[in-house]
Amino acid sequence: MALIDERERLAVLANSIAYFSNAKKPKFKKVFDRAKEERALNDAYNNNTNKNTNAKRLELHKQLADAFGERS
């Protein structure tokens, strides 16, 4: 989390430098998306997410196979 805080601080600094240099100001969310960073960190430590995703994909594949028939 400290790394995310540091990256956010650097993004704010870069944004303010661009403001003073009269450059076009980008949307801050494109420069740094804290929610995306925290989500990636949580997903890295959460093994159940990968298992749940694979289970959902297999279930969806089964439903599609039942609906359209198995094609080889």
C-alpha positions, 0 to 999 in steps of 0.5 A, a space after each residue: 500500500 505504501 508503494 501505491 501511495 508513493 505512486 499517487 504522490 508522484 502522479 499528483 506531482 507530474 500533473 502539477 508540473 504539466 499544469 505549470 508548463 501549460 501542457 494539456 492537462 490529462 485526466 488524472 484517472 488515466 495517469 493514476 487509477 488508485 482503485 485499479 491499483 488496489 484491485 490488482 493488489 487484492 487480486 494478487 493475494 486472493 487465490 479464490 478469485 482465480 478459481 471462481 473466475 475459472 469456475 464461472 468460465 466453465 459454467 458459461 461454456 457448459 451453458 453455451 454448449 448446451 444451448 448451441 450443441 457441442 461443435 468440434 
